[in-house]
Amino acid sequence: MVRSFDERISLKLPMLSPAEQRVAYYFRDNREAVLVSSASALAEKASTSDATVIRTTKSLGYESLDALRQALAAELRSNLSPASRLTRTLSEVGDD
């Protein structure tokens, strides 16, 4: 069963170290930043190391930070409202 990003964090949070918990909370509260930031940039924002960012990613059940980003992006896309999806489609099509 595929769990949502929030479900993964909720389930794994009690098993994480305090530093990993900070990273998990940062991931949860700053999804867009996670999509575009490097591990070192995320570490700086979460007041930890890039190794802790990678460890947290793996503790949440993702193979890599890139895999986490892909899952998060897919989840964000699927949660868009129909109006948002229509607006995006119309802007992509343009005047055609």
Biopython code that builds the backbone (N, CA, C, O; Angstrom):
import numpy as np
from Bio.PDB.StructureBuilder import StructureBuilder

atoms = [
    (1, "MET", "N", (0.840, -1.188, 0.000)),
    (1, "MET", "CA", (0.000, 0.000, 0.000)),
    (1, "MET", "C", (0.882, 1.247, 0.000)),
    (1, "MET", "O", (1.768, 1.391, 0.842)),
    (2, "VAL", "N", (0.631, 2.142, -0.947)),
    (2, "VAL", "CA", (1.392, 3.382, -1.046)),
    (2, "VAL", "C", (0.802, 4.395, -0.068)),
    (2, "VAL", "O", (-0.397, 4.673, -0.085)),
    (3, "ARG", "N", (1.651, 4.926, 0.764)),
    (3, "ARG", "CA", (1.214, 5.900, 1.753)),
    (3, "ARG", "C", (1.507, 7.301, 1.255)),
    (3, "ARG", "O", (2.441, 7.519, 0.484)),
    (4, "SER", "N", (0.683, 8.265, 1.713)),
    (4, "SER", "CA", (0.936, 9.654, 1.364)),
    (4, "SER", "C", (2.175, 10.135, 2.104)),
    (4, "SER", "O", (2.631, 9.501, 3.056)),
    (5, "PHE", "N", (2.700, 11.236, 1.667)),
    (5, "PHE", "CA", (3.878, 11.831, 2.284)),
    (5, "PHE", "C", (3.619, 12.117, 3.767)),
    (5, "PHE", "O", (4.455, 11.808, 4.616)),
    (6, "ASP", "N", (2.468, 12.703, 4.071)),
    (6, "ASP", "CA", (2.116, 13.004, 5.468)),
    (6, "ASP", "C", (1.991, 11.736, 6.303)),
    (6, "ASP", "O", (2.415, 11.709, 7.458)),
    (7, "GLU", "N", (1.413, 10.688, 5.725)),
    (7, "GLU", "CA", (1.280, 9.419, 6.448)),
    (7, "GLU", "C", (2.643, 8.821, 6.767)),
    (7, "GLU", "O", (2.864, 8.322, 7.871)),
    (8, "ARG", "N", (3.556, 8.870, 5.800)),
    (8, "ARG", "CA", (4.901, 8.347, 6.036)),
    (8, "ARG", "C", (5.562, 9.079, 7.196)),
    (8, "ARG", "O", (6.150, 8.457, 8.082)),
    (9, "ILE", "N", (5.461, 10.403, 7.182)),
    (9, "ILE", "CA", (6.085, 11.184, 8.247)),
    (9, "ILE", "C", (5.449, 10.851, 9.586)),
    (9, "ILE", "O", (6.160, 10.647, 10.570)),
    (10, "SER", "N", (4.137, 10.793, 9.643)),
    (10, "SER", "CA", (3.448, 10.482, 10.898)),
    (10, "SER", "C", (3.845, 9.115, 11.436)),
    (10, "SER", "O", (4.058, 8.963, 12.639)),
    (11, "LEU", "N", (3.948, 8.121, 10.565)),
    (11, "LEU", "CA", (4.303, 6.767, 10.993)),
    (11, "LEU", "C", (5.755, 6.647, 11.448)),
    (11, "LEU", "O", (6.050, 5.942, 12.413)),
    (12, "LYS", "N", (6.645, 7.324, 10.766)),
    (12, "LYS", "CA", (8.076, 7.169, 11.032)),
    (12, "LYS", "C", (8.611, 8.140, 12.083)),
    (12, "LYS", "O", (9.661, 7.883, 12.671)),
    (13, "LEU", "N", (7.919, 9.240, 12.330)),
    (13, "LEU", "CA", (8.414, 10.290, 13.214)),
    (13, "LEU", "C", (8.879, 9.791, 14.577)),
    (13, "LEU", "O", (9.948, 10.200, 15.030)),
    (14, "PRO", "N", (8.121, 8.925, 15.251)),
    (14, "PRO", "CA", (8.571, 8.467, 16.575)),
    (14, "PRO", "C", (9.889, 7.694, 16.548)),
    (14, "PRO", "O", (10.571, 7.608, 17.568)),
    (15, "MET", "N", (10.253, 7.136, 15.406)),
    (15, "MET", "CA", (11.471, 6.334, 15.297)),
    (15, "MET", "C", (12.685, 7.159, 14.882)),
    (15, "MET", "O", (13.804, 6.645, 14.861)),
    (16, "LEU", "N", (12.478, 8.429, 14.552)),
    (16, "LEU", "CA", (13.567, 9.275, 14.074)),
    (16, "LEU", "C", (14.291, 9.955, 15.226)),
    (16, "LEU", "O", (13.712, 10.214, 16.281)),
    (17, "SER", "N", (15.572, 10.240, 15.002)),
    (17, "SER", "CA", (16.341, 11.010, 15.983)),
    (17, "SER", "C", (15.820, 12.453, 15.986)),
    (17, "SER", "O", (15.113, 12.846, 15.058)),
    (18, "PRO", "N", (16.152, 13.246, 17.008)),
    (18, "PRO", "CA", (15.703, 14.647, 17.026)),
    (18, "PRO", "C", (16.113, 15.433, 15.773)),
    (18, "PRO", "O", (15.323, 16.222, 15.255)),
    (19, "ALA", "N", (17.334, 15.224, 15.286)),
    (19, "ALA", "CA", (17.772, 15.923, 14.076)),
    (19, "ALA", "C", (16.965, 15.473, 12.867)),
    (19, "ALA", "O", (16.585, 16.295, 12.033)),
    (20, "GLU", "N", (16.701, 14.172, 12.767)),
    (20, "GLU", "CA", (15.896, 13.659, 11.660)),
    (20, "GLU", "C", (14.458, 14.163, 11.754)),
    (20, "GLU", "O", (13.825, 14.420, 10.729)),
    (21, "GLN", "N", (13.945, 14.305, 12.951)),
    (21, "GLN", "CA", (12.603, 14.857, 13.125)),
    (21, "GLN", "C", (12.537, 16.292, 12.602)),
    (21, "GLN", "O", (11.561, 16.676, 11.956)),
    (22, "ARG", "N", (13.583, 17.089, 12.884)),
    (22, "ARG", "CA", (13.620, 18.470, 12.364)),
    (22, "ARG", "C", (13.556, 18.461, 10.844)),
    (22, "ARG", "O", (12.836, 19.252, 10.236)),
    (23, "VAL", "N", (14.317, 17.558, 10.242)),
    (23, "VAL", "CA", (14.329, 17.455, 8.779)),
    (23, "VAL", "C", (12.954, 17.019, 8.272)),
    (23, "VAL", "O", (12.442, 17.595, 7.312)),
    (24, "ALA", "N", (12.363, 16.029, 8.894)),
    (24, "ALA", "CA", (11.037, 15.551, 8.470)),
    (24, "ALA", "C", (9.997, 16.662, 8.573)),
    (24, "ALA", "O", (9.171, 16.825, 7.675)),
    (25, "TYR", "N", (10.033, 17.425, 9.664)),
    (25, "TYR", "CA", (9.112, 18.558, 9.801)),
    (25, "TYR", "C", (9.382, 19.609, 8.722)),
    (25, "TYR", "O", (8.450, 20.194, 8.171)),
    (26, "TYR", "N", (10.657, 19.843, 8.426)),
    (26, "TYR", "CA", (10.988, 20.802, 7.374)),
    (26, "TYR", "C", (10.453, 20.310, 6.033)),
    (26, "TYR", "O", (9.863, 21.078, 5.272)),
    (27, "PHE", "N", (10.662, 19.022, 5.749)),
    (27, "PHE", "CA", (10.121, 18.451, 4.505)),
    (27, "PHE", "C", (8.613, 18.665, 4.430)),
    (27, "PHE", "O", (8.093, 19.111, 3.407)),
    (28, "ARG", "N", (7.920, 18.347, 5.511)),
    (28, "ARG", "CA", (6.458, 18.436, 5.542)),
    (28, "ARG", "C", (5.973, 19.877, 5.336)),
    (28, "ARG", "O", (4.996, 20.114, 4.627)),
    (29, "ASP", "N", (6.660, 20.822, 5.957)),
    (29, "ASP", "CA", (6.194, 22.204, 5.941)),
    (29, "ASP", "C", (6.717, 23.023, 4.771)),
    (29, "ASP", "O", (6.251, 24.142, 4.557)),
    (30, "ASN", "N", (7.668, 22.500, 4.010)),
    (30, "ASN", "CA", (8.297, 23.266, 2.923)),
    (30, "ASN", "C", (8.458, 22.406, 1.678)),
    (30, "ASN", "O", (9.557, 22.278, 1.139)),
    (31, "ARG", "N", (7.386, 21.833, 1.239)),
    (31, "ARG", "CA", (7.427, 20.875, 0.126)),
    (31, "ARG", "C", (8.036, 21.451, -1.152)),
    (31, "ARG", "O", (8.814, 20.782, -1.831)),
    (32, "GLU", "N", (7.682, 22.684, -1.471)),
    (32, "GLU", "CA", (8.208, 23.278, -2.700)),
    (32, "GLU", "C", (9.728, 23.433, -2.612)),
    (32, "GLU", "O", (10.427, 23.205, -3.600)),
    (33, "ALA", "N", (10.245, 23.813, -1.450)),
    (33, "ALA", "CA", (11.693, 23.944, -1.271)),
    (33, "ALA", "C", (12.375, 22.590, -1.427)),
    (33, "ALA", "O", (13.469, 22.507, -1.987)),
    (34, "VAL", "N", (11.744, 21.541, -0.941)),
    (34, "VAL", "CA", (12.311, 20.195, -1.054)),
    (34, "VAL", "C", (12.454, 19.814, -2.529)),
    (34, "VAL", "O", (13.412, 19.142, -2.911)),
    (35, "LEU", "N", (11.517, 20.238, -3.339)),
    (35, "LEU", "CA", (11.549, 19.888, -4.763)),
    (35, "LEU", "C", (12.724, 20.522, -5.500)),
    (35, "LEU", "O", (13.199, 19.965, -6.490)),
    (36, "VAL", "N", (13.198, 21.673, -5.036)),
    (36, "VAL", "CA", (14.204, 22.408, -5.810)),
    (36, "VAL", "C", (15.535, 22.605, -5.097)),
    (36, "VAL", "O", (16.490, 23.079, -5.713)),
    (37, "SER", "N", (15.625, 22.259, -3.829)),
    (37, "SER", "CA", (16.850, 22.522, -3.065)),
    (37, "SER", "C", (17.754, 21.296, -2.996)),
    (37, "SER", "O", (17.292, 20.156, -3.038)),
    (38, "SER", "N", (19.045, 21.560, -2.890)),
    (38, "SER", "CA", (20.016, 20.477, -2.714)),
    (38, "SER", "C", (19.949, 19.970, -1.277)),
    (38, "SER", "O", (19.350, 20.602, -0.407)),
    (39, "ALA", "N", (20.568, 18.829, -1.049)),
    (39, "ALA", "CA", (20.610, 18.266, 0.300)),
    (39, "ALA", "C", (21.311, 19.224, 1.256)),
    (39, "ALA", "O", (20.885, 19.380, 2.401)),
    (40, "SER", "N", (22.375, 19.862, 0.798)),
    (40, "SER", "CA", (23.091, 20.789, 1.680)),
    (40, "SER", "C", (22.262, 22.031, 1.985)),
    (40, "SER", "O", (22.308, 22.541, 3.105)),
    (41, "ALA", "N", (21.505, 22.527, 1.006)),
    (41, "ALA", "CA", (20.635, 23.683, 1.254)),
    (41, "ALA", "C", (19.513, 23.313, 2.223)),
    (41, "ALA", "O", (19.175, 24.097, 3.110)),
    (42, "LEU", "N", (18.940, 22.129, 2.059)),
    (42, "LEU", "CA", (17.896, 21.673, 2.980)),
    (42, "LEU", "C", (18.466, 21.495, 4.382)),
    (42, "LEU", "O", (17.814, 21.827, 5.372)),
    (43, "ALA", "N", (19.684, 20.972, 4.461)),
    (43, "ALA", "CA", (20.331, 20.779, 5.757)),
    (43, "ALA", "C", (20.536, 22.109, 6.470)),
    (43, "ALA", "O", (20.300, 22.226, 7.673)),
    (44, "GLU", "N", (20.967, 23.086, 5.729)),
    (44, "GLU", "CA", (21.186, 24.417, 6.325)),
    (44, "GLU", "C", (19.884, 24.977, 6.868)),
    (44, "GLU", "O", (19.856, 25.528, 7.968)),
    (45, "LYS", "N", (18.814, 24.841, 6.113)),
    (45, "LYS", "CA", (17.513, 25.368, 6.543)),
    (45, "LYS", "C", (16.946, 24.608, 7.734)),
    (45, "LYS", "O", (16.200, 25.172, 8.535)),
    (46, "ALA", "N", (17.299, 23.323, 7.857)),
    (46, "ALA", "CA", (16.815, 22.502, 8.972)),
    (46, "ALA", "C", (17.824, 22.453, 10.126)),
    (46, "ALA", "O", (17.628, 21.724, 11.099)),
    (47, "SER", "N", (18.892, 23.225, 10.010)),
    (47, "SER", "CA", (19.942, 23.293, 11.040)),
    (47, "SER", "C", (20.547, 21.924, 11.343)),
    (47, "SER", "O", (20.642, 21.507, 12.497)),
    (48, "THR", "N", (20.950, 21.243, 10.280)),
    (48, "THR", "CA", (21.567, 19.922, 10.434)),
    (48, "THR", "C", (22.551, 19.702, 9.295)),
    (48, "THR", "O", (22.895, 20.648, 8.586)),
    (49, "SER", "N", (23.002, 18.484, 9.111)),
    (49, "SER", "CA", (23.956, 18.174, 8.038)),
    (49, "SER", "C", (23.248, 17.564, 6.833)),
    (49, "SER", "O", (22.119, 17.084, 6.928)),
    (50, "ASP", "N", (23.945, 17.595, 5.693)),
    (50, "ASP", "CA", (23.362, 16.979, 4.500)),
    (50, "ASP", "C", (23.264, 15.461, 4.667)),
    (50, "ASP", "O", (22.381, 14.831, 4.084)),
    (51, "ALA", "N", (24.158, 14.874, 5.451)),
    (51, "ALA", "CA", (24.066, 13.430, 5.728)),
    (51, "ALA", "C", (22.776, 13.108, 6.481)),
    (51, "ALA", "O", (22.154, 12.075, 6.236)),
    (52, "THR", "N", (22.375, 13.987, 7.391)),
    (52, "THR", "CA", (21.123, 13.777, 8.131)),
    (52, "THR", "C", (19.926, 13.901, 7.206)),
    (52, "THR", "O", (18.940, 13.182, 7.370)),
    (53, "VAL", "N", (19.997, 14.799, 6.241)),
    (53, "VAL", "CA", (18.911, 14.931, 5.254)),
    (53, "VAL", "C", (18.766, 13.623, 4.482)),
    (53, "VAL", "O", (17.653, 13.135, 4.288)),
    (54, "ILE", "N", (19.880, 13.061, 4.045)),
    (54, "ILE", "CA", (19.843, 11.801, 3.289)),
    (54, "ILE", "C", (19.378, 10.655, 4.189)),
    (54, "ILE", "O", (18.578, 9.822, 3.762)),
    (55, "ARG", "N", (19.865, 10.605, 5.415)),
    (55, "ARG", "CA", (19.435, 9.560, 6.357)),
    (55, "ARG", "C", (17.934, 9.643, 6.607)),
    (55, "ARG", "O", (17.246, 8.622, 6.642)),
    (56, "THR", "N", (17.429, 10.865, 6.781)),
    (56, "THR", "CA", (15.991, 11.056, 7.009)),
    (56, "THR", "C", (15.194, 10.587, 5.803)),
    (56, "THR", "O", (14.165, 9.927, 5.946)),
    (57, "THR", "N", (15.670, 10.927, 4.626)),
    (57, "THR", "CA", (15.017, 10.501, 3.391)),
    (57, "THR", "C", (14.884, 8.977, 3.357)),
    (57, "THR", "O", (13.819, 8.445, 3.045)),
    (58, "LYS", "N", (15.962, 8.291, 3.677)),
    (58, "LYS", "CA", (15.949, 6.822, 3.663)),
    (58, "LYS", "C", (15.091, 6.278, 4.802)),
    (58, "LYS", "O", (14.410, 5.266, 4.634)),
    (59, "SER", "N", (15.118, 6.941, 5.958)),
    (59, "SER", "CA", (14.285, 6.504, 7.090)),
    (59, "SER", "C", (12.799, 6.633, 6.776)),
    (59, "SER", "O", (11.980, 5.891, 7.320)),
    (60, "LEU", "N", (12.454, 7.562, 5.908)),
    (60, "LEU", "CA", (11.061, 7.727, 5.501)),
    (60, "LEU", "C", (10.652, 6.716, 4.431)),
    (60, "LEU", "O", (9.492, 6.672, 4.021)),
    (61, "GLY", "N", (11.609, 5.906, 3.983)),
    (61, "GLY", "CA", (11.281, 4.838, 3.042)),
    (61, "GLY", "C", (11.580, 5.144, 1.589)),
    (61, "GLY", "O", (11.137, 4.415, 0.701)),
    (62, "TYR", "N", (12.324, 6.212, 1.329)),
    (62, "TYR", "CA", (12.690, 6.558, -0.045)),
    (62, "TYR", "C", (14.118, 6.109, -0.312)),
    (62, "TYR", "O", (14.971, 6.166, 0.573)),
    (63, "GLU", "N", (14.370, 5.669, -1.520)),
    (63, "GLU", "CA", (15.694, 5.184, -1.899)),
    (63, "GLU", "C", (16.727, 6.307, -1.927)),
    (63, "GLU", "O", (17.900, 6.098, -1.618)),
    (64, "SER", "N", (16.267, 7.509, -2.305)),
    (64, "SER", "CA", (17.171, 8.649, -2.435)),
    (64, "SER", "C", (16.359, 9.935, -2.307)),
    (64, "SER", "O", (15.129, 9.909, -2.279)),
    (65, "LEU", "N", (17.066, 11.055, -2.230)),
    (65, "LEU", "CA", (16.389, 12.348, -2.191)),
    (65, "LEU", "C", (15.631, 12.582, -3.493)),
    (65, "LEU", "O", (14.541, 13.155, -3.491)),
    (66, "ASP", "N", (16.208, 12.138, -4.596)),
    (66, "ASP", "CA", (15.527, 12.273, -5.883)),
    (66, "ASP", "C", (14.221, 11.471, -5.902)),
    (66, "ASP", "O", (13.216, 11.944, -6.432)),
    (67, "ALA", "N", (14.227, 10.270, -5.333)),
    (67, "ALA", "CA", (13.006, 9.456, -5.268)),
    (67, "ALA", "C", (11.952, 10.141, -4.407)),
    (67, "ALA", "O", (10.767, 10.119, -4.741)),
    (68, "LEU", "N", (12.376, 10.748, -3.302)),
    (68, "LEU", "CA", (11.443, 11.505, -2.460)),
    (68, "LEU", "C", (10.838, 12.650, -3.252)),
    (68, "LEU", "O", (9.629, 12.877, -3.210)),
    (69, "ARG", "N", (11.688, 13.373, -3.977)),
    (69, "ARG", "CA", (11.205, 14.503, -4.793)),
    (69, "ARG", "C", (10.192, 14.045, -5.838)),
    (69, "ARG", "O", (9.165, 14.694, -6.040)),
    (70, "GLN", "N", (10.479, 12.936, -6.494)),
    (70, "GLN", "CA", (9.562, 12.434, -7.518)),
    (70, "GLN", "C", (8.214, 12.055, -6.914)),
    (70, "GLN", "O", (7.166, 12.368, -7.480)),
    (71, "ALA", "N", (8.241, 11.388, -5.777)),
    (71, "ALA", "CA", (6.986, 11.009, -5.111)),
    (71, "ALA", "C", (6.223, 12.241, -4.635)),
    (71, "ALA", "O", (5.001, 12.310, -4.765)),
    (72, "LEU", "N", (6.943, 13.204, -4.088)),
    (72, "LEU", "CA", (6.315, 14.426, -3.606)),
    (72, "LEU", "C", (5.712, 15.225, -4.757)),
    (72, "LEU", "O", (4.603, 15.745, -4.637)),
    (73, "ALA", "N", (6.427, 15.324, -5.860)),
    (73, "ALA", "CA", (5.911, 16.041, -7.027)),
    (73, "ALA", "C", (4.663, 15.359, -7.581)),
    (73, "ALA", "O", (3.698, 16.027, -7.951)),
    (74, "ALA", "N", (4.683, 14.038, -7.638)),
    (74, "ALA", "CA", (3.511, 13.300, -8.131)),
    (74, "ALA", "C", (2.318, 13.526, -7.217)),
    (74, "ALA", "O", (1.194, 13.699, -7.688)),
    (75, "GLU", "N", (2.558, 13.525, -5.916)),
    (75, "GLU", "CA", (1.476, 13.752, -4.970)),
    (75, "GLU", "C", (0.930, 15.175, -5.077)),
    (75, "GLU", "O", (-0.282, 15.382, -5.018)),
    (76, "LEU", "N", (1.815, 16.149, -5.233)),
    (76, "LEU", "CA", (1.369, 17.536, -5.381)),
    (76, "LEU", "C", (0.548, 17.710, -6.658)),
    (76, "LEU", "O", (-0.457, 18.421, -6.665)),
    (77, "ARG", "N", (0.986, 17.054, -7.740)),
    (77, "ARG", "CA", (0.230, 17.135, -9.007)),
    (77, "ARG", "C", (-1.150, 16.512, -8.863)),
    (77, "ARG", "O", (-2.133, 17.058, -9.362)),
    (78, "SER", "N", (-1.228, 15.387, -8.193)),
    (78, "SER", "CA", (-2.517, 14.697, -8.069)),
    (78, "SER", "C", (-3.482, 15.429, -7.153)),
    (78, "SER", "O", (-4.693, 15.220, -7.220)),
    (79, "ASN", "N", (-2.938, 16.296, -6.290)),
    (79, "ASN", "CA", (-3.791, 17.039, -5.362)),
    (79, "ASN", "C", (-4.272, 18.371, -5.899)),
    (79, "ASN", "O", (-4.999, 19.092, -5.216)),
    (80, "LEU", "N", (-3.873, 18.702, -7.117)),
    (80, "LEU", "CA", (-4.343, 19.957, -7.697)),
    (80, "LEU", "C", (-5.848, 19.886, -7.941)),
    (80, "LEU", "O", (-6.381, 18.840, -8.310)),
    (81, "SER", "N", (-6.504, 20.984, -7.734)),
    (81, "SER", "CA", (-7.943, 21.028, -7.991)),
    (81, "SER", "C", (-8.193, 20.968, -9.497)),
    (81, "SER", "O", (-7.302, 21.288, -10.284)),
    (82, "PRO", "N", (-9.397, 20.561, -9.903)),
    (82, "PRO", "CA", (-9.714, 20.535, -11.337)),
    (82, "PRO", "C", (-9.535, 21.914, -11.988)),
    (82, "PRO", "O", (-9.077, 22.011, -13.127)),
    (83, "ALA", "N", (-9.892, 22.959, -11.271)),
    (83, "ALA", "CA", (-9.733, 24.311, -11.819)),
    (83, "ALA", "C", (-8.264, 24.633, -12.049)),
    (83, "ALA", "O", (-7.916, 25.234, -13.066)),
    (84, "SER", "N", (-7.402, 24.244, -11.125)),
    (84, "SER", "CA", (-5.965, 24.478, -11.276)),
    (84, "SER", "C", (-5.409, 23.691, -12.453)),
    (84, "SER", "O", (-4.588, 24.196, -13.219)),
    (85, "ARG", "N", (-5.868, 22.435, -12.592)),
    (85, "ARG", "CA", (-5.403, 21.617, -13.710)),
    (85, "ARG", "C", (-5.861, 22.202, -15.046)),
    (85, "ARG", "O", (-5.096, 22.209, -16.011)),
    (86, "LEU", "N", (-7.098, 22.690, -15.111)),
    (86, "LEU", "CA", (-7.609, 23.284, -16.338)),
    (86, "LEU", "C", (-6.821, 24.544, -16.681)),
    (86, "LEU", "O", (-6.461, 24.752, -17.840)),
    (87, "THR", "N", (-6.555, 25.376, -15.700)),
    (87, "THR", "CA", (-5.780, 26.590, -15.921)),
    (87, "THR", "C", (-4.395, 26.255, -16.444)),
    (87, "THR", "O", (-3.914, 26.893, -17.381)),
    (88, "ARG", "N", (-3.742, 25.250, -15.842)),
    (88, "ARG", "CA", (-2.410, 24.837, -16.288)),
    (88, "ARG", "C", (-2.466, 24.319, -17.716)),
    (88, "ARG", "O", (-1.601, 24.655, -18.525)),
    (89, "THR", "N", (-3.460, 23.512, -18.042)),
    (89, "THR", "CA", (-3.589, 22.954, -19.386)),
    (89, "THR", "C", (-3.807, 24.057, -20.403)),
    (89, "THR", "O", (-3.190, 24.056, -21.468)),
    (90, "LEU", "N", (-4.680, 24.998, -20.082)),
    (90, "LEU", "CA", (-4.932, 26.101, -21.009)),
    (90, "LEU", "C", (-3.687, 26.951, -21.236)),
    (90, "LEU", "O", (-3.442, 27.404, -22.354)),
    (91, "SER", "N", (-2.912, 27.167, -20.200)),
    (91, "SER", "CA", (-1.687, 27.956, -20.370)),
    (91, "SER", "C", (-0.657, 27.193, -21.197)),
    (91, "SER", "O", (0.114, 27.807, -21.934)),
    (92, "GLU", "N", (-0.631, 25.864, -21.089)),
    (92, "GLU", "CA", (0.293, 25.042, -21.875)),
    (92, "GLU", "C", (-0.119, 25.020, -23.341)),
    (92, "GLU", "O", (0.735, 25.031, -24.228)),
    (93, "VAL", "N", (-1.419, 24.988, -23.600)),
    (93, "VAL", "CA", (-1.907, 24.940, -24.977)),
    (93, "VAL", "C", (-1.740, 26.290, -25.660)),
    (93, "VAL", "O", (-1.424, 26.354, -26.848)),
    (94, "GLY", "N", (-1.951, 27.356, -24.919)),
    (94, "GLY", "CA", (-1.823, 28.700, -25.494)),
    (94, "GLY", "C", (-2.995, 29.020, -26.386)),
    (94, "GLY", "O", (-4.137, 28.692, -26.061)),
    (95, "ASP", "N", (-2.726, 29.655, -27.503)),
    (95, "ASP", "CA", (-3.780, 30.099, -28.421)),
    (95, "ASP", "C", (-4.146, 29.042, -29.452)),
    (95, "ASP", "O", (-4.953, 29.313, -30.340)),
    (96, "ASP", "N", (-3.578, 27.850, -29.361)),
    (96, "ASP", "CA", (-3.833, 26.819, -30.378)),
    (96, "ASP", "C", (-5.247, 26.324, -30.322)),
    (96, "ASP", "O", (-5.628, 25.456, -31.107)),
]
sb = StructureBuilder()
sb.init_structure("model")
sb.init_model(0)
sb.init_chain("A")
sb.init_seg("    ")
for serial, (resi, resn, name, xyz) in enumerate(atoms, 1):
    if name == "N":
        sb.init_residue(resn, " ", resi, " ")
    sb.init_atom(name, np.array(xyz, "f"), 0.0, 1.0, " ", f" {name:<3s}", serial, name[0])
structure = sb.get_structure()
